[in-house]
Amino acid sequence: MAPKGHGKTKRKPLGETPQEMLARALEEKEDFILTCETDPETGAQHLYAMTGRFVSDCMLRKLVGQAESQKDEGSTLVRKRLPKKGTHR
């Protein structure tokens, strides 16, 4: 039997991972960050999906302002109030 690789992460199909992470982040009241990176040397593209507590109130205001100022460049900002726990529509 081959030894387990250390430091390797188990990969899930990309089609389900971000949705599952978003659902968990909403449940846990955590941040959900999805971003793309293109390596300038190789052109390789990577998608990063992260959950946790990353964004402070001050940082959020700055990011919202940046998204609003870049709307003419195609930036999109969606803001939605989440229902309180225990209430249903």
Phi and psi in radians as a Rosetta constraint file:
Dihedral C 1 N 2 CA 2 C 2 CIRCULARHARMONIC -1.312 0.35
Dihedral N 2 CA 2 C 2 N 3 CIRCULARHARMONIC 2.497 0.35
Dihedral C 2 N 3 CA 3 C 3 CIRCULARHARMONIC -1.191 0.35
Dihedral N 3 CA 3 C 3 N 4 CIRCULARHARMONIC 2.615 0.35
Dihedral C 3 N 4 CA 4 C 4 CIRCULARHARMONIC -1.196 0.35
Dihedral N 4 CA 4 C 4 N 5 CIRCULARHARMONIC 2.464 0.35
Dihedral C 4 N 5 CA 5 C 5 CIRCULARHARMONIC -1.326 0.35
Dihedral N 5 CA 5 C 5 N 6 CIRCULARHARMONIC 2.278 0.35
Dihedral C 5 N 6 CA 6 C 6 CIRCULARHARMONIC -1.548 0.35
Dihedral N 6 CA 6 C 6 N 7 CIRCULARHARMONIC 2.475 0.35
Dihedral C 6 N 7 CA 7 C 7 CIRCULARHARMONIC 1.441 0.35
Dihedral N 7 CA 7 C 7 N 8 CIRCULARHARMONIC -0.054 0.35
Dihedral C 7 N 8 CA 8 C 8 CIRCULARHARMONIC -1.566 0.35
Dihedral N 8 CA 8 C 8 N 9 CIRCULARHARMONIC 2.492 0.35
Dihedral C 8 N 9 CA 9 C 9 CIRCULARHARMONIC -1.795 0.35
Dihedral N 9 CA 9 C 9 N 10 CIRCULARHARMONIC 2.536 0.35
Dihedral C 9 N 10 CA 10 C 10 CIRCULARHARMONIC -1.321 0.35
Dihedral N 10 CA 10 C 10 N 11 CIRCULARHARMONIC 2.182 0.35
Dihedral C 10 N 11 CA 11 C 11 CIRCULARHARMONIC -1.605 0.35
Dihedral N 11 CA 11 C 11 N 12 CIRCULARHARMONIC 2.364 0.35
Dihedral C 11 N 12 CA 12 C 12 CIRCULARHARMONIC -1.860 0.35
Dihedral N 12 CA 12 C 12 N 13 CIRCULARHARMONIC 2.761 0.35
Dihedral C 12 N 13 CA 13 C 13 CIRCULARHARMONIC -1.009 0.35
Dihedral N 13 CA 13 C 13 N 14 CIRCULARHARMONIC 2.302 0.35
Dihedral C 13 N 14 CA 14 C 14 CIRCULARHARMONIC -1.017 0.35
Dihedral N 14 CA 14 C 14 N 15 CIRCULARHARMONIC -0.527 0.35
Dihedral C 14 N 15 CA 15 C 15 CIRCULARHARMONIC -1.053 0.35
Dihedral N 15 CA 15 C 15 N 16 CIRCULARHARMONIC -0.443 0.35
Dihedral C 15 N 16 CA 16 C 16 CIRCULARHARMONIC -1.899 0.35
Dihedral N 16 CA 16 C 16 N 17 CIRCULARHARMONIC -0.401 0.35
Dihedral C 16 N 17 CA 17 C 17 CIRCULARHARMONIC -1.085 0.35
Dihedral N 17 CA 17 C 17 N 18 CIRCULARHARMONIC -0.921 0.35
Dihedral C 17 N 18 CA 18 C 18 CIRCULARHARMONIC -1.049 0.35
Dihedral N 18 CA 18 C 18 N 19 CIRCULARHARMONIC -0.655 0.35
Dihedral C 18 N 19 CA 19 C 19 CIRCULARHARMONIC -1.137 0.35
Dihedral N 19 CA 19 C 19 N 20 CIRCULARHARMONIC -0.754 0.35
Dihedral C 19 N 20 CA 20 C 20 CIRCULARHARMONIC -1.123 0.35
Dihedral N 20 CA 20 C 20 N 21 CIRCULARHARMONIC -0.741 0.35
Dihedral C 20 N 21 CA 21 C 21 CIRCULARHARMONIC -1.116 0.35
Dihedral N 21 CA 21 C 21 N 22 CIRCULARHARMONIC -0.716 0.35
Dihedral C 21 N 22 CA 22 C 22 CIRCULARHARMONIC -1.102 0.35
Dihedral N 22 CA 22 C 22 N 23 CIRCULARHARMONIC -0.784 0.35
Dihedral C 22 N 23 CA 23 C 23 CIRCULARHARMONIC -1.041 0.35
Dihedral N 23 CA 23 C 23 N 24 CIRCULARHARMONIC -0.752 0.35
Dihedral C 23 N 24 CA 24 C 24 CIRCULARHARMONIC -1.187 0.35
Dihedral N 24 CA 24 C 24 N 25 CIRCULARHARMONIC -0.712 0.35
Dihedral C 24 N 25 CA 25 C 25 CIRCULARHARMONIC -1.095 0.35
Dihedral N 25 CA 25 C 25 N 26 CIRCULARHARMONIC -0.710 0.35
Dihedral C 25 N 26 CA 26 C 26 CIRCULARHARMONIC -1.124 0.35
Dihedral N 26 CA 26 C 26 N 27 CIRCULARHARMONIC -0.742 0.35
Dihedral C 26 N 27 CA 27 C 27 CIRCULARHARMONIC -1.112 0.35
Dihedral N 27 CA 27 C 27 N 28 CIRCULARHARMONIC -0.698 0.35
Dihedral C 27 N 28 CA 28 C 28 CIRCULARHARMONIC -1.565 0.35
Dihedral N 28 CA 28 C 28 N 29 CIRCULARHARMONIC -0.011 0.35
Dihedral C 28 N 29 CA 29 C 29 CIRCULARHARMONIC 0.993 0.35
Dihedral N 29 CA 29 C 29 N 30 CIRCULARHARMONIC 0.826 0.35
Dihedral C 29 N 30 CA 30 C 30 CIRCULARHARMONIC -1.920 0.35
Dihedral N 30 CA 30 C 30 N 31 CIRCULARHARMONIC 2.923 0.35
Dihedral C 30 N 31 CA 31 C 31 CIRCULARHARMONIC -1.340 0.35
Dihedral N 31 CA 31 C 31 N 32 CIRCULARHARMONIC 2.612 0.35
Dihedral C 31 N 32 CA 32 C 32 CIRCULARHARMONIC -2.240 0.35
Dihedral N 32 CA 32 C 32 N 33 CIRCULARHARMONIC 2.077 0.35
Dihedral C 32 N 33 CA 33 C 33 CIRCULARHARMONIC -2.100 0.35
Dihedral N 33 CA 33 C 33 N 34 CIRCULARHARMONIC 2.252 0.35
Dihedral C 33 N 34 CA 34 C 34 CIRCULARHARMONIC -2.219 0.35
Dihedral N 34 CA 34 C 34 N 35 CIRCULARHARMONIC 2.103 0.35
Dihedral C 34 N 35 CA 35 C 35 CIRCULARHARMONIC -2.531 0.35
Dihedral N 35 CA 35 C 35 N 36 CIRCULARHARMONIC 2.766 0.35
Dihedral C 35 N 36 CA 36 C 36 CIRCULARHARMONIC -2.032 0.35
Dihedral N 36 CA 36 C 36 N 37 CIRCULARHARMONIC 2.647 0.35
Dihedral C 36 N 37 CA 37 C 37 CIRCULARHARMONIC -2.404 0.35
Dihedral N 37 CA 37 C 37 N 38 CIRCULARHARMONIC 2.388 0.35
Dihedral C 37 N 38 CA 38 C 38 CIRCULARHARMONIC -2.039 0.35
Dihedral N 38 CA 38 C 38 N 39 CIRCULARHARMONIC 2.160 0.35
Dihedral C 38 N 39 CA 39 C 39 CIRCULARHARMONIC -1.205 0.35
Dihedral N 39 CA 39 C 39 N 40 CIRCULARHARMONIC 2.093 0.35
Dihedral C 39 N 40 CA 40 C 40 CIRCULARHARMONIC -1.134 0.35
Dihedral N 40 CA 40 C 40 N 41 CIRCULARHARMONIC -0.420 0.35
Dihedral C 40 N 41 CA 41 C 41 CIRCULARHARMONIC -1.487 0.35
Dihedral N 41 CA 41 C 41 N 42 CIRCULARHARMONIC -0.744 0.35
Dihedral C 41 N 42 CA 42 C 42 CIRCULARHARMONIC -1.827 0.35
Dihedral N 42 CA 42 C 42 N 43 CIRCULARHARMONIC -0.326 0.35
Dihedral C 42 N 43 CA 43 C 43 CIRCULARHARMONIC 1.411 0.35
Dihedral N 43 CA 43 C 43 N 44 CIRCULARHARMONIC -0.010 0.35
Dihedral C 43 N 44 CA 44 C 44 CIRCULARHARMONIC -1.106 0.35
Dihedral N 44 CA 44 C 44 N 45 CIRCULARHARMONIC 2.395 0.35
Dihedral C 44 N 45 CA 45 C 45 CIRCULARHARMONIC -1.909 0.35
Dihedral N 45 CA 45 C 45 N 46 CIRCULARHARMONIC 2.442 0.35
Dihedral C 45 N 46 CA 46 C 46 CIRCULARHARMONIC -2.264 0.35
Dihedral N 46 CA 46 C 46 N 47 CIRCULARHARMONIC 2.507 0.35
Dihedral C 46 N 47 CA 47 C 47 CIRCULARHARMONIC -1.937 0.35
Dihedral N 47 CA 47 C 47 N 48 CIRCULARHARMONIC 2.280 0.35
Dihedral C 47 N 48 CA 48 C 48 CIRCULARHARMONIC -2.021 0.35
Dihedral N 48 CA 48 C 48 N 49 CIRCULARHARMONIC 2.261 0.35
Dihedral C 48 N 49 CA 49 C 49 CIRCULARHARMONIC -2.154 0.35
Dihedral N 49 CA 49 C 49 N 50 CIRCULARHARMONIC 2.191 0.35
Dihedral C 49 N 50 CA 50 C 50 CIRCULARHARMONIC -2.328 0.35
Dihedral N 50 CA 50 C 50 N 51 CIRCULARHARMONIC 2.505 0.35
Dihedral C 50 N 51 CA 51 C 51 CIRCULARHARMONIC -2.234 0.35
Dihedral N 51 CA 51 C 51 N 52 CIRCULARHARMONIC 2.662 0.35
Dihedral C 51 N 52 CA 52 C 52 CIRCULARHARMONIC 2.625 0.35
Dihedral N 52 CA 52 C 52 N 53 CIRCULARHARMONIC -2.836 0.35
Dihedral C 52 N 53 CA 53 C 53 CIRCULARHARMONIC -1.936 0.35
Dihedral N 53 CA 53 C 53 N 54 CIRCULARHARMONIC 1.677 0.35
Dihedral C 53 N 54 CA 54 C 54 CIRCULARHARMONIC -2.012 0.35
Dihedral N 54 CA 54 C 54 N 55 CIRCULARHARMONIC -0.642 0.35
Dihedral C 54 N 55 CA 55 C 55 CIRCULARHARMONIC -1.796 0.35
Dihedral N 55 CA 55 C 55 N 56 CIRCULARHARMONIC 2.059 0.35
Dihedral C 55 N 56 CA 56 C 56 CIRCULARHARMONIC -1.375 0.35
Dihedral N 56 CA 56 C 56 N 57 CIRCULARHARMONIC 2.916 0.35
Dihedral C 56 N 57 CA 57 C 57 CIRCULARHARMONIC -1.011 0.35
Dihedral N 57 CA 57 C 57 N 58 CIRCULARHARMONIC -0.734 0.35
Dihedral C 57 N 58 CA 58 C 58 CIRCULARHARMONIC -1.124 0.35
Dihedral N 58 CA 58 C 58 N 59 CIRCULARHARMONIC -0.777 0.35
Dihedral C 58 N 59 CA 59 C 59 CIRCULARHARMONIC -1.135 0.35
Dihedral N 59 CA 59 C 59 N 60 CIRCULARHARMONIC -0.670 0.35
Dihedral C 59 N 60 CA 60 C 60 CIRCULARHARMONIC -1.074 0.35
Dihedral N 60 CA 60 C 60 N 61 CIRCULARHARMONIC -0.786 0.35
Dihedral C 60 N 61 CA 61 C 61 CIRCULARHARMONIC -1.046 0.35
Dihedral N 61 CA 61 C 61 N 62 CIRCULARHARMONIC -0.687 0.35
Dihedral C 61 N 62 CA 62 C 62 CIRCULARHARMONIC -1.157 0.35
Dihedral N 62 CA 62 C 62 N 63 CIRCULARHARMONIC -0.763 0.35
Dihedral C 62 N 63 CA 63 C 63 CIRCULARHARMONIC -1.144 0.35
Dihedral N 63 CA 63 C 63 N 64 CIRCULARHARMONIC -0.712 0.35
Dihedral C 63 N 64 CA 64 C 64 CIRCULARHARMONIC -1.098 0.35
Dihedral N 64 CA 64 C 64 N 65 CIRCULARHARMONIC -0.774 0.35
Dihedral C 64 N 65 CA 65 C 65 CIRCULARHARMONIC -1.064 0.35
Dihedral N 65 CA 65 C 65 N 66 CIRCULARHARMONIC -0.702 0.35
Dihedral C 65 N 66 CA 66 C 66 CIRCULARHARMONIC -1.151 0.35
Dihedral N 66 CA 66 C 66 N 67 CIRCULARHARMONIC -0.742 0.35
Dihedral C 66 N 67 CA 67 C 67 CIRCULARHARMONIC -1.108 0.35
Dihedral N 67 CA 67 C 67 N 68 CIRCULARHARMONIC -0.721 0.35
Dihedral C 67 N 68 CA 68 C 68 CIRCULARHARMONIC -1.142 0.35
Dihedral N 68 CA 68 C 68 N 69 CIRCULARHARMONIC -0.673 0.35
Dihedral C 68 N 69 CA 69 C 69 CIRCULARHARMONIC -1.275 0.35
Dihedral N 69 CA 69 C 69 N 70 CIRCULARHARMONIC -0.286 0.35
Dihedral C 69 N 70 CA 70 C 70 CIRCULARHARMONIC -1.864 0.35
Dihedral N 70 CA 70 C 70 N 71 CIRCULARHARMONIC 0.296 0.35
Dihedral C 70 N 71 CA 71 C 71 CIRCULARHARMONIC -1.038 0.35
Dihedral N 71 CA 71 C 71 N 72 CIRCULARHARMONIC -0.637 0.35
Dihedral C 71 N 72 CA 72 C 72 CIRCULARHARMONIC -1.204 0.35
Dihedral N 72 CA 72 C 72 N 73 CIRCULARHARMONIC -0.223 0.35
Dihedral C 72 N 73 CA 73 C 73 CIRCULARHARMONIC -1.730 0.35
Dihedral N 73 CA 73 C 73 N 74 CIRCULARHARMONIC 0.107 0.35
Dihedral C 73 N 74 CA 74 C 74 CIRCULARHARMONIC 1.777 0.35
Dihedral N 74 CA 74 C 74 N 75 CIRCULARHARMONIC 0.070 0.35
Dihedral C 74 N 75 CA 75 C 75 CIRCULARHARMONIC -1.183 0.35
Dihedral N 75 CA 75 C 75 N 76 CIRCULARHARMONIC 2.514 0.35
Dihedral C 75 N 76 CA 76 C 76 CIRCULARHARMONIC -2.197 0.35
Dihedral N 76 CA 76 C 76 N 77 CIRCULARHARMONIC 2.412 0.35
Dihedral C 76 N 77 CA 77 C 77 CIRCULARHARMONIC -2.282 0.35
Dihedral N 77 CA 77 C 77 N 78 CIRCULARHARMONIC 2.208 0.35
Dihedral C 77 N 78 CA 78 C 78 CIRCULARHARMONIC -2.088 0.35
Dihedral N 78 CA 78 C 78 N 79 CIRCULARHARMONIC 2.261 0.35
Dihedral C 78 N 79 CA 79 C 79 CIRCULARHARMONIC -2.202 0.35
Dihedral N 79 CA 79 C 79 N 80 CIRCULARHARMONIC 2.227 0.35
Dihedral C 79 N 80 CA 80 C 80 CIRCULARHARMONIC -2.456 0.35
Dihedral N 80 CA 80 C 80 N 81 CIRCULARHARMONIC 2.295 0.35
Dihedral C 80 N 81 CA 81 C 81 CIRCULARHARMONIC -1.341 0.35
Dihedral N 81 CA 81 C 81 N 82 CIRCULARHARMONIC 2.268 0.35
Dihedral C 81 N 82 CA 82 C 82 CIRCULARHARMONIC -1.511 0.35
Dihedral N 82 CA 82 C 82 N 83 CIRCULARHARMONIC 2.530 0.35
Dihedral C 82 N 83 CA 83 C 83 CIRCULARHARMONIC -1.173 0.35
Dihedral N 83 CA 83 C 83 N 84 CIRCULARHARMONIC 2.604 0.35
Dihedral C 83 N 84 CA 84 C 84 CIRCULARHARMONIC -1.194 0.35
Dihedral N 84 CA 84 C 84 N 85 CIRCULARHARMONIC 2.614 0.35
Dihedral C 84 N 85 CA 85 C 85 CIRCULARHARMONIC -1.058 0.35
Dihedral N 85 CA 85 C 85 N 86 CIRCULARHARMONIC 2.448 0.35
Dihedral C 85 N 86 CA 86 C 86 CIRCULARHARMONIC 1.555 0.35
Dihedral N 86 CA 86 C 86 N 87 CIRCULARHARMONIC -0.089 0.35
Dihedral C 86 N 87 CA 87 C 87 CIRCULARHARMONIC -1.871 0.35
Dihedral N 87 CA 87 C 87 N 88 CIRCULARHARMONIC 2.487 0.35
Dihedral C 87 N 88 CA 88 C 88 CIRCULARHARMONIC -2.212 0.35
Dihedral N 88 CA 88 C 88 N 89 CIRCULARHARMONIC 2.608 0.35
